[in-house]
Amino acid sequence: MGSAGTTTTTVGKRPEEAPKTSIEVSIPVVGKSREIPPHYTCDGANVSLPVQWSAIPKGTVELAMFLVRLKSPPRHIFVDWAVAGLSPTSHGVSAGALPAGAAVGRNSFGQNGYSVCPPKSAGEETFILRLVALPHPLPAKPGFDAEAFYDEAERSTKVVGITGGVYTRR
């Protein structure tokens, strides 16, 4: 992670597959401590995080964003938030809002929308935000299955931006 919650990452199965570009993504409310403020969790208003990005690669037709938990069981993704249909010309989303045309998926809690609510017994949880550049649109209507869409998005791209934060229930 970068010093202010910013990380730039490329992914690929082998180094020669990694693209020459990558996405820069950050969560402005997550500072050097990497702590997600309670306002953005179920201990507060559970308002979706603001996210900013830049350096979207040419040829990107759509962006998808996922907030997942690091402690997910192996080979299973726990998705707290999934957004599809983000414009590659956009530069971010505001807290609690999404641009027109974006679709929010059904998270792993079974809710359509955002929720950061780890169990109190979990201790500190690490949340990873992945912004994925898609070379073609993936069909997603509001309420889409976020876990299935995550898998499809991962198969469709090699360029992502990753950042994150931590939270411990109060």
C-alpha positions as CSV (number, residue, x, y, z in Angstrom):
1,M,0.0,0.0,0.0
2,G,1.1,3.5,-0.6
3,S,1.6,6.0,2.2
4,A,-1.9,7.5,1.8
5,G,-3.9,4.4,0.9
6,T,-2.8,4.5,-2.7
7,T,-1.4,1.6,-4.6
8,T,-0.7,1.0,-8.2
9,T,-0.8,-2.6,-9.4
10,T,-0.8,-4.7,-12.5
11,V,-1.7,-8.4,-12.5
12,G,-0.9,-11.2,-14.8
13,K,-0.2,-14.9,-14.6
14,R,3.4,-14.4,-15.7
15,P,5.5,-11.3,-15.7
16,E,5.6,-11.1,-19.5
17,E,1.8,-11.0,-19.4
18,A,1.7,-7.9,-17.2
19,P,0.6,-4.8,-19.1
20,K,2.8,-1.7,-19.3
21,T,0.1,0.5,-17.8
22,S,-1.7,0.3,-14.5
23,I,-4.5,2.2,-12.6
24,E,-3.8,4.5,-9.7
25,V,-6.6,4.3,-7.2
26,S,-7.1,5.8,-3.7
27,I,-9.7,6.1,-0.9
28,P,-9.3,9.8,0.2
29,V,-10.7,9.2,3.7
30,V,-8.2,6.4,4.5
31,G,-5.0,8.1,5.6
32,K,-1.6,6.8,6.6
33,S,-3.2,4.7,9.4
34,R,-5.2,2.8,6.7
35,E,-8.2,2.9,9.1
36,I,-11.6,3.1,7.5
37,P,-13.5,5.8,9.4
38,P,-16.6,4.4,11.3
39,H,-18.9,6.6,9.2
40,Y,-18.3,4.3,6.3
41,T,-19.2,1.1,8.2
42,C,-22.2,-0.4,10.0
43,D,-20.9,1.2,13.2
44,G,-21.7,4.6,11.6
45,A,-23.9,5.6,8.6
46,N,-22.5,2.7,6.4
47,V,-22.1,5.2,3.6
48,S,-20.1,4.0,0.6
49,L,-16.5,5.1,0.5
50,P,-15.4,7.9,-1.9
51,V,-12.9,6.5,-4.4
52,Q,-10.6,8.4,-6.8
53,W,-8.6,7.0,-9.8
54,S,-6.5,8.0,-12.7
55,A,-4.2,6.4,-15.4
56,I,-7.0,4.3,-17.0
57,P,-5.4,2.4,-19.9
58,K,-6.4,3.2,-23.5
59,G,-8.9,0.7,-24.9
60,T,-10.8,0.4,-21.6
61,V,-14.6,0.4,-22.3
62,E,-15.8,0.0,-18.8
63,L,-14.6,0.0,-15.2
64,A,-15.8,-2.3,-12.4
65,M,-15.1,-1.8,-8.7
66,F,-15.1,-4.3,-5.9
67,L,-14.6,-4.0,-2.2
68,V,-13.6,-7.4,-0.9
69,R,-12.3,-8.9,2.4
70,L,-8.8,-10.2,2.7
71,K,-9.8,-12.8,5.2
72,S,-12.1,-14.5,2.8
73,P,-11.9,-18.3,2.9
74,P,-9.5,-19.7,0.2
75,R,-11.0,-19.8,-3.3
76,H,-14.0,-17.7,-2.1
77,I,-14.4,-14.0,-2.4
78,F,-16.5,-12.1,0.1
79,V,-17.7,-9.0,-1.7
80,D,-18.9,-6.0,0.4
81,W,-19.5,-3.8,-2.6
82,A,-19.6,-4.3,-6.3
83,V,-20.2,-1.6,-9.0
84,A,-20.3,-2.2,-12.7
85,G,-20.8,0.1,-15.7
86,L,-18.4,2.9,-14.5
87,S,-17.2,5.1,-17.4
88,P,-13.5,4.9,-18.3
89,T,-13.5,8.7,-18.6
90,S,-14.6,9.2,-15.0
91,H,-12.2,9.9,-12.2
92,G,-14.0,8.5,-9.2
93,V,-17.1,8.3,-7.1
94,S,-18.3,10.5,-4.2
95,A,-19.1,9.1,-0.8
96,G,-22.6,7.6,-0.8
97,A,-23.2,8.3,-4.5
98,L,-22.6,6.7,-7.9
99,P,-22.7,8.2,-11.4
100,A,-25.7,7.6,-13.8
101,G,-25.3,4.3,-15.7
102,A,-23.5,2.5,-12.9
103,A,-25.1,-0.7,-11.5
104,V,-24.7,-1.9,-8.0
105,G,-24.5,-5.7,-7.3
106,R,-25.9,-8.0,-4.7
107,N,-23.0,-8.3,-2.1
108,S,-22.1,-11.3,-0.1
109,F,-24.6,-10.3,2.6
110,G,-27.3,-10.7,0.0
111,Q,-28.0,-7.0,-0.2
112,N,-28.0,-4.8,-3.2
113,G,-25.4,-2.2,-2.3
114,Y,-22.6,-1.4,0.0
115,S,-22.0,-2.7,3.5
116,V,-18.8,-2.8,5.6
117,C,-19.9,-4.7,8.6
118,P,-17.3,-7.3,9.9
119,P,-18.3,-9.4,12.8
120,K,-17.1,-8.0,16.2
121,S,-15.3,-11.2,16.9
122,A,-13.2,-10.9,13.7
123,G,-10.8,-8.4,15.1
124,E,-9.1,-6.2,12.5
125,E,-10.4,-6.9,9.0
126,T,-8.5,-5.8,5.9
127,F,-10.6,-4.6,2.9
128,I,-9.2,-4.5,-0.6
129,L,-10.7,-2.2,-3.2
130,R,-10.0,-3.4,-6.8
131,L,-10.8,-1.2,-9.8
132,V,-10.8,-3.3,-12.9
133,A,-10.3,-2.0,-16.5
134,L,-12.5,-4.0,-18.9
135,P,-11.7,-4.2,-22.6
136,H,-15.4,-4.9,-23.3
137,P,-18.6,-4.3,-21.4
138,L,-19.8,-7.1,-19.1
139,P,-23.6,-7.3,-18.8
140,A,-24.7,-6.2,-15.3
141,K,-28.1,-5.1,-14.2
142,P,-28.8,-3.7,-10.8
143,G,-28.7,-6.5,-8.3
144,F,-26.3,-8.6,-10.3
145,D,-24.4,-11.5,-8.5
146,A,-21.3,-9.7,-7.3
147,E,-19.3,-12.8,-6.6
148,A,-19.9,-14.2,-10.1
149,F,-19.3,-10.8,-11.7
150,Y,-16.0,-10.5,-9.8
151,D,-14.8,-13.9,-11.3
152,E,-15.9,-12.8,-14.8
153,A,-14.2,-9.4,-14.5
154,E,-11.0,-11.0,-13.3
155,R,-11.0,-13.3,-16.3
156,S,-11.6,-10.4,-18.7
157,T,-8.7,-8.1,-17.7
158,K,-5.1,-7.9,-16.7
159,V,-5.1,-4.2,-15.5
160,V,-6.3,-3.3,-12.1
161,G,-5.7,-0.7,-9.4
162,I,-5.7,-1.9,-5.8
163,T,-5.9,0.0,-2.5
164,G,-7.6,-0.7,0.8
165,G,-8.0,-0.1,4.4
166,V,-8.6,-1.8,7.8
167,Y,-11.5,-1.8,10.2
168,T,-12.2,-3.3,13.7
169,R,-15.8,-3.3,14.9
170,R,-16.4,-1.1,18.0
